Amino acid sequence: MWPASPSAVAIVTGAIDVFLSVSEGFLPFLFAGVVCYGAVVAVLLNVYRRVLYALGVPFTAGPIVLWYLQGMPGFTLAVADRVVQVALIVLPV
C-alpha cells in the first residue's frame, strides 16, 4: 500500500511547479501547478474522477518526456519532481 494519496502527491508536484515558475520565470510551470491544484479540488468534490485520471496521466507524463528531450535542465529539483510525477501516475491505479 502506498503511503500517500494521489491528492497529496498532486499538491507536492503542484508546489514544485509553482516554485519553478517563480524561480525560473517559466509560465508553463505555473500552468502545470494551477492545473494540479484544480485537479485536487475536482477529485475532492468527486467531479468525474475517471475522466480526471484519464486526462491526468498524459498531462503528467508529457512534462517528463519533454524534460528528458530538453536535456534534463534543472537536474536536482527536476528529478525530485519527476519522481513525484511518476508516483502520481502510478498511485491512482
C-alpha positions as a Markdown table, in Angstrom:
| # | Residue | x | y | z |
|---|---|---|---|---|
| 1 | Met | 0.0 | 0.0 | 0.0 |
| 2 | Trp | 1.3 | 3.5 | -0.9 |
| 3 | Pro | 1.8 | 5.8 | 2.0 |
| 4 | Ala | 0.4 | 8.8 | 0.1 |
| 5 | Ser | -2.8 | 9.6 | -1.7 |
| 6 | Pro | -2.9 | 10.9 | -5.3 |
| 7 | Ser | -4.2 | 14.3 | -4.0 |
| 8 | Ala | -1.2 | 14.7 | -1.6 |
| 9 | Val | 1.2 | 13.8 | -4.4 |
| 10 | Ala | -0.5 | 16.2 | -6.8 |
| 11 | Ile | -0.2 | 19.0 | -4.2 |
| 12 | Val | 3.6 | 18.3 | -3.9 |
| 13 | Thr | 4.2 | 18.4 | -7.6 |
| 14 | Gly | 2.0 | 21.5 | -7.9 |
| 15 | Ala | 4.0 | 23.2 | -5.3 |
| 16 | Ile | 7.3 | 22.3 | -7.1 |
| 17 | Asp | 5.9 | 23.5 | -10.4 |
| 18 | Val | 4.7 | 26.9 | -8.9 |
| 19 | Phe | 8.2 | 27.3 | -7.2 |
| 20 | Leu | 9.9 | 26.5 | -10.5 |
| 21 | Ser | 7.6 | 29.1 | -12.2 |
| 22 | Val | 8.6 | 31.8 | -9.7 |
| 23 | Ser | 12.3 | 30.9 | -9.7 |
| 24 | Glu | 12.7 | 30.3 | -13.4 |
| 25 | Gly | 10.1 | 32.7 | -14.7 |
| 26 | Phe | 8.7 | 30.0 | -17.0 |
| 27 | Leu | 4.9 | 30.3 | -17.4 |
| 28 | Pro | 4.1 | 26.7 | -18.3 |
| 29 | Phe | 5.3 | 25.6 | -14.8 |
| 30 | Leu | 2.7 | 28.0 | -13.3 |
| 31 | Phe | 0.0 | 26.5 | -15.6 |
| 32 | Ala | 1.0 | 22.9 | -14.5 |
| 33 | Gly | 0.9 | 23.9 | -10.8 |
| 34 | Val | -2.6 | 25.5 | -11.2 |
| 35 | Val | -3.9 | 22.5 | -13.1 |
| 36 | Cys | -2.6 | 20.2 | -10.3 |
| 37 | Tyr | -4.4 | 22.2 | -7.7 |
| 38 | Gly | -7.6 | 22.4 | -9.8 |
| 39 | Ala | -7.5 | 18.6 | -10.2 |
| 40 | Val | -7.1 | 18.1 | -6.5 |
| 41 | Val | -10.2 | 20.3 | -5.9 |
| 42 | Ala | -12.1 | 18.4 | -8.5 |
| 43 | Val | -11.1 | 15.0 | -7.0 |
| 44 | Leu | -12.2 | 16.1 | -3.5 |
| 45 | Leu | -15.5 | 17.3 | -4.9 |
| 46 | Asn | -15.8 | 13.9 | -6.7 |
| 47 | Val | -16.1 | 15.5 | -10.1 |
| 48 | Tyr | -15.6 | 13.0 | -12.9 |
| 49 | Arg | -12.8 | 11.0 | -11.2 |
| 50 | Arg | -12.3 | 8.6 | -14.1 |
| 51 | Val | -12.1 | 11.4 | -16.6 |
| 52 | Leu | -9.6 | 13.3 | -14.3 |
| 53 | Tyr | -7.4 | 10.2 | -14.1 |
| 54 | Ala | -7.6 | 9.6 | -17.8 |
| 55 | Leu | -6.6 | 13.2 | -18.6 |
| 56 | Gly | -4.1 | 13.4 | -15.7 |
| 57 | Val | -1.9 | 10.6 | -16.8 |
| 58 | Pro | -0.9 | 12.1 | -20.2 |
| 59 | Phe | -0.8 | 15.6 | -18.7 |
| 60 | Thr | 1.6 | 14.3 | -16.0 |
| 61 | Ala | 3.7 | 12.1 | -18.4 |
| 62 | Gly | 4.1 | 14.9 | -21.0 |
| 63 | Pro | 6.4 | 17.1 | -18.9 |
| 64 | Ile | 8.5 | 14.0 | -18.0 |
| 65 | Val | 9.1 | 13.3 | -21.7 |
| 66 | Leu | 9.7 | 17.0 | -22.6 |
| 67 | Trp | 12.1 | 17.5 | -19.8 |
| 68 | Tyr | 14.1 | 14.5 | -21.0 |
| 69 | Leu | 14.1 | 15.7 | -24.6 |
| 70 | Gln | 15.3 | 19.1 | -23.5 |
| 71 | Gly | 18.4 | 17.7 | -21.9 |
| 72 | Met | 17.2 | 17.5 | -18.3 |
| 73 | Pro | 17.6 | 21.1 | -17.2 |
| 74 | Gly | 17.5 | 22.0 | -13.5 |
| 75 | Phe | 18.5 | 18.4 | -12.7 |
| 76 | Thr | 18.3 | 18.2 | -8.9 |
| 77 | Leu | 14.8 | 19.7 | -8.3 |
| 78 | Ala | 13.5 | 18.4 | -11.6 |
| 79 | Val | 14.5 | 14.8 | -10.7 |
| 80 | Ala | 12.6 | 15.1 | -7.5 |
| 81 | Asp | 9.6 | 16.5 | -9.4 |
| 82 | Arg | 9.8 | 13.7 | -11.9 |
| 83 | Val | 9.8 | 11.1 | -9.2 |
| 84 | Val | 6.7 | 12.7 | -7.7 |
| 85 | Gln | 5.1 | 12.8 | -11.1 |
| 86 | Val | 5.8 | 9.1 | -11.7 |
| 87 | Ala | 4.2 | 8.4 | -8.3 |
| 88 | Leu | 1.2 | 10.5 | -9.3 |
| 89 | Ile | 0.8 | 8.4 | -12.5 |
| 90 | Val | 1.1 | 5.1 | -10.6 |
| 91 | Leu | -1.0 | 5.9 | -7.5 |
| 92 | Pro | -4.5 | 6.1 | -9.0 |
| 93 | Val | -4.2 | 2.6 | -10.4 |
